[in-house]
Amino acid sequence: MKELKDEEIQKILEEQFSKGQAGNESVQALKAGAGGKNDHALYENLFNILKQEPPAGPSYAFSSKIKHRLEAAAARKSNYRFHVALCGIFLACAAFLWGILFVIDFSYGTEIRSVFINNKGIFIFGFACFFIIQYLDQRTVKRIKPGS
Amino acid sequence: MFDEREVIPRILRGDLKAFDLLVKQYEKLVFHIIYKLLSDETDAEDVSQEVFIKVYRNLKSFAFQSKLSTWIARIAYTSTINHLRKHKKDSTTSYPDDIEQYHFTNQHPENVLMKKDTAAYINYLVEQMPHHYKTVITLYHLSEFSYLEIEEITGIPEGTIKSYLFRGRKLLKEKLADYLKNETI
């Protein structure tokens, strides 16, 4: 009988395995043919081993951990949007009140404006602090993986 | 039965229960690809989680032009390669171009608790192979992807995939023959 080359054996087994027609060569049969005499059986055993799932697998709560991480990320995003919106509302209200003051009492409005201009450093620093705290908070929470 | 055409639109509407179904459907596929490349259960679990987070965030870009499993496997593969690069756990330059010249560690199988376990011995050898050999062997045999799908996942040309598979299997077959021969003596 003509001895098959490695390439031919692999091709035959690929077709057999893709059709689910592969047999199960026993280790004893392989041992009997070991040493290059039973390449087909060796390859068949190899194909069977390679398709076996490894003993390690994802943890029992794997999908829950991912769900918790996504929920936490969504909560962080929403929290951040809430704070930015709050900041925007505060600024809009301040601008509105200032406008009203100009209408009611121009000199008082001018006085408040001068207070803002004289202390602009404090106000800019306050807003910068607000955004830095938000940013650091986001980074810290991201680092701590919920559910892991 | 998992129907991706029904589940994906639900996920895109923010349904996390639908995403949970997707995770349960593909968690083994993703974990096994990563585990085979990293050989570390804890790292594999962490990278698998990152992969599913990426899947969730990028699902809107999935246009049903390929199978969802192939698309997810591609994310898993690239994430694992990035993880290996980041942690410098693997260097492709340390392997010879010719797998026939590749030498496995001198540790005898008896020393690694696989005296009578052929499967454990083969897995031990696969673990030591260069990562592109491990990848194609895992994707073809364990995950049952076709050559074209493996090409899509890894970006390796089909001819090279066939060559890696052939040479990898031949080497493993020779090692298996030696192993069984020694066992009978």
Contacts between the chains, C-beta under 8 A, distances in Angstrom:
chain1	res1	chain2	res2	distance
A	6	B	166	7.4
A	6	B	169	8.0
A	6	B	170	5.2
A	6	B	173	7.3
A	7	B	166	6.4
A	10	B	165	7.8
A	10	B	166	6.1
A	10	B	169	5.9
A	10	B	170	7.9
A	27	B	118	6.2
A	27	B	180	7.4
A	30	B	176	7.9
A	30	B	180	5.6
A	31	B	180	5.2
A	31	B	183	6.8
A	31	B	184	5.0
A	34	B	177	5.4
A	34	B	180	4.1
A	34	B	181	4.6
A	34	B	184	6.5
A	35	B	177	6.2
A	35	B	181	5.3
A	36	B	177	6.1
A	39	B	173	6.8
A	42	B	173	5.0
A	42	B	176	5.6
A	42	B	177	5.6
A	42	B	180	7.8
A	43	B	169	7.0
A	43	B	173	5.6
A	45	B	118	7.1
A	45	B	176	6.9
A	46	B	122	6.7
A	46	B	169	6.3
A	46	B	172	5.6
A	46	B	173	5.6
A	46	B	176	5.9
A	47	B	141	6.8
A	49	B	118	6.7
A	49	B	119	4.6
A	49	B	122	4.7
A	49	B	123	7.5
A	50	B	122	7.1
A	50	B	126	7.6
A	50	B	137	6.2
A	50	B	141	3.7
A	50	B	142	6.7
A	51	B	141	4.9
A	51	B	142	6.1
A	51	B	144	7.6
A	52	B	119	6.1
A	52	B	142	7.8
A	53	B	28	7.3
A	53	B	32	6.7
A	53	B	142	7.0
A	54	B	32	6.3
A	54	B	35	6.1
A	54	B	36	7.0
A	54	B	123	6.9
A	54	B	142	8.0
A	56	B	31	7.8
A	56	B	35	5.6
A	56	B	41	4.8
A	56	B	44	7.2
A	57	B	28	6.3
A	57	B	31	6.1
A	57	B	32	7.8
A	58	B	27	4.7
A	58	B	28	6.8
A	58	B	30	8.0
A	58	B	31	4.5
A	58	B	45	6.4
A	58	B	48	6.2
A	59	B	45	6.1
A	62	B	23	7.1
A	62	B	27	5.5
A	62	B	31	7.8
A	62	B	45	7.2
A	62	B	48	7.2
A	62	B	49	7.6
A	63	B	20	5.2
A	63	B	23	4.1
A	63	B	24	5.4
A	63	B	27	6.5
A	65	B	49	6.3
A	66	B	19	7.8
A	66	B	23	5.6
A	66	B	49	5.7
A	66	B	52	4.8
A	66	B	53	6.8
A	66	B	56	7.9
A	67	B	16	5.6
A	67	B	19	7.2
A	67	B	20	5.8
A	67	B	23	7.8
A	69	B	49	6.8
A	69	B	53	6.3
A	70	B	16	6.2
A	70	B	19	7.2
A	70	B	53	7.0
A	70	B	56	6.0
A	71	B	16	6.9
A	73	B	53	7.9
A	145	B	49	7.9
A	148	B	46	7.4
A	148	B	49	7.2
